[in-house]
Amino acid sequence: MSAHQNIKIAVIGCGMWGRNIARICARLGVLHYVVDSSSEKAAEFAQNFSTHAAVFPTVCADKNIHGVMISASAQVHEQLAVEALGAGKHVFVEKPMSLHLASAKSMNRAAIKANRQLMIGHLIRYHPAFIELLAQVKGGAVGKLRHIQANRLAMGRIRNTESALFDLCPHDLSLILALTGSLPTSVTCHGAAHITPGIIDVLSTGLGFAGGVSAGMTTSWINPIKEHRLIVTGQTGSLMFDDTKPWPEKLTLFSDHITQAGELFVVERANPVHLPVKENEPLKEEVSAFIKVCQTGEPALTDGKEGVAVQTVMEQMTGCLQQLNET
């Protein structure tokens, strides 16, 4: 019997990622409805996950539904989220929260007005390795923060409806903002569209923060080697979260010291240390966090406010790219 048996959730969107969300919801015993613009897809999901296919108005009208998890096209996130929030449901929105800052703010306002929680699918915030990395940084493991480097590269999944900025950057922006605790004071961005004209598939971003902290993001859909790596460098060392490594090697501490000797700098390096990380599926952790939101009404780590912060930086990046295209 599920520990969450009193919670009922509807999954909206029966695509590739919607399937993953529905799978976890079904495993945790909270899946009650699946909805898709294609009734055939909804029926297939309902059969595969032993649940009910429905239409969105039915979900909104059903007072037994506590939460709605939206994994539809980003273009319809605002419409679906605002309607579900207005119907008294807690709402999870898969990343990207939106394609425009105004839309993200609209969703957050709707959540506040309805006195319901809005949670954004910034999945890696719930990854046990990142949670441990953040705890290590806050605990002073690498000293005062200096630079954050996030690389998210792979070959595919190439899209023609939204750019790599919206597909990949929300993840790393969420991590960077969690580490710095503030919005950047400067944003620079360069991108190129090699596969589909106007749809950026390679992106390089630089962020500056108060106190001299810097961050960089390298993002690509067309890299032959998969790289999901976050390196956080401080005054006394660095932490590396490499999600392509096996669990015992996902989080590594480098204790490197740089000291000045006259006109030269001396680098002292110690052997890297793999830090223990509890092995848990990040998506299960994320869905469990949304279930807790539905149970308690308390905000998640990636609530509407956090989503708007990430969207704010993405809007600045979009503006930067547009200025470059105009010159």
Buried (B, 14 or more C-beta within 10 A) or exposed (E): EEEBEEBBBBBBBBBEBBBBBBBBBBBBBBBBBBBBBEEEBBBBBBEBBEBBBBBBEBBBEBEEBBBBBBBBBBEEBBBBBBBBBBBEBBBBBBBBBBBBBEBBBBBBBBBBEBEBBBBBBBBBBBBBBBBBBBEBBEEEBBEEBBBBBBBBBBEEEBBEEBBBBBBBBBBBBBBBBBBBEEBBEEBBBEBEBEBEEEBBBBBBBBBBBEEEBBBBBBBBBBBEEEBBBBBBBBEBBBBBBBBEBEBEBBBBBBBBEEEEEEEEEEEEEEEBEBBEBEEBBBBBBBBBBBBBBBBEEEBBBBBBEBBBBBBBBBBBBBEBBEEEEEE
